[in-house]
């Protein structure tokens, strides 16, 4: 798998991948999320490709206090081959280079396989309550 920064030519493949990985929810428009990311820290929007096909993504962020990981996806046919680990390590390195001391991420409680994946690569439950407030509706 080749790892590189997202390019606009990847957009349709990325959205299709996110759908295949069940990352799309009705209240988040993936096209708007991509446009937002391209405005802030586009160097942290990473794709993995094999033979020119996008098979994995990760969207990192750093706000000056904490780093974030979003939209980690590996095509179902390519899961359990180490690609997710490689993408996370890659984006962690880029975030760390920016001076970030800690990375956070959110996983739905029902997604136990993904929680186990993150725990296996060193992430721990911080025993926090995640709160959110929508400032713009994507619907």
C-alpha positions in Angstrom: 0.0 0.0 0.0 1.3 3.4 -1.0 0.5 6.2 1.5 0.0 9.8 0.3 -2.0 13.0 0.9 -5.6 13.2 -0.4 -6.1 14.7 -3.8 -9.4 15.9 -5.3 -9.3 13.1 -7.8 -9.8 10.7 -4.9 -13.0 12.2 -3.7 -15.5 9.8 -5.2 -13.4 6.8 -4.3 -13.1 8.0 -0.7 -16.8 8.6 -0.3 -17.5 5.2 -1.7 -15.0 3.6 0.7 -16.6 5.5 3.7 -20.0 4.1 2.7 -18.5 0.6 2.4 -17.1 0.9 5.9 -20.3 2.3 7.4 -18.7 5.6 8.3 -21.4 7.8 6.8 -24.2 8.9 9.0 -27.2 11.0 7.9 -26.1 14.2 9.8 -22.6 14.3 8.2 -22.4 15.0 4.5 -19.1 13.4 3.4 -18.5 15.9 0.6 -18.9 18.8 3.0 -16.5 17.0 5.5 -13.9 16.7 2.7 -14.3 20.4 1.7 -14.0 21.4 5.4 -10.8 19.3 5.8 -9.2 20.8 2.7 -9.6 24.2 4.4 -7.8 23.2 7.6 -4.8 20.9 7.7 -5.1 19.2 4.4 -1.7 17.6 4.9 -3.4 15.4 7.6 -5.9 13.9 5.1 -4.2 10.7 4.1 -5.1 7.9 1.7 -3.7 4.5 1.1 -3.8 3.0 -2.4 -3.0 -0.2 -4.1 -2.5 -0.3 -7.9 -4.0 3.2 -8.1 -7.2 2.3 -6.1 -7.9 4.1 -2.8 -8.4 1.3 -0.3 -7.9 3.3 3.0 -8.2 6.7 4.5 -7.5 8.6 7.7 -8.3 12.2 8.5 -6.1 13.7 11.2 -6.3 17.1 12.9 -4.4 19.3 15.4 -5.9 22.3 17.0 -2.8 23.4 19.0 -3.8 21.5 22.0 -4.9 18.0 21.0 -4.7 15.9 17.9 -7.6 14.0 16.4 -8.2 11.0 14.2 -11.3 10.7 12.1 -12.5 8.7 9.1 -10.1 5.8 9.5 -11.3 3.3 6.9 -9.9 0.3 5.2 -11.9 -1.4 2.5 -13.4 -4.6 3.9 -11.5 -6.8 1.4 -8.2 -5.3 2.7 -8.8 -5.4 6.4 -6.6 -7.3 8.9 -3.5 -6.8 6.7 -1.9 -4.1 8.8 -3.0 -1.2 6.6 -5.0 0.5 9.3 -2.0 0.4 11.7 0.2 1.8 9.0 -2.2 4.7 8.3 -2.6 5.5 12.0 1.2 5.5 12.5 1.7 7.7 9.5 -0.9 10.3 10.6 0.4 10.1 14.2 3.9 11.0 13.0 2.6 14.0 11.0 0.6 15.2 14.0 3.5 14.7 16.4 5.7 16.8 14.0 3.4 19.7 14.6 4.1 19.6 18.3 1.0 17.7 19.5 1.3 15.9 22.9 -1.8 13.7 22.7 -4.2 12.3 20.1 -7.9 11.8 20.8 -10.5 9.9 18.8 -14.1 8.9 19.2 -15.6 5.5 18.4 -19.3 4.6 18.8 -19.7 2.3 21.9 -21.3 -0.3 19.8 -18.3 -0.6 17.4 -16.4 -3.0 19.6 -14.2 -4.4 16.9 -12.8 -0.9 16.2 -12.4 -0.2 19.9 -10.3 -3.4 20.1 -8.2 -2.3 17.1 -7.4 1.0 18.7 -6.6 -0.6 22.1 -4.3 -3.0 20.3 -2.2 -0.1 19.0 -2.0 1.7 22.3 -5.1 3.8 22.7 -6.9 3.7 26.0 -10.4 4.6 27.2 -10.0 8.0 28.9 -13.3 7.5 30.8 -14.7 10.7 29.5 -18.1 11.7 28.3 -18.0 13.1 24.7 -20.3 16.0 24.2 -21.1 17.7 20.9 -23.1 20.6 19.6 -23.9 20.9 15.9 -23.2 24.4 14.6 -24.3 23.7 11.0 -26.7 21.1 9.7 -25.5 19.0 6.8 -29.0 17.7 6.1 
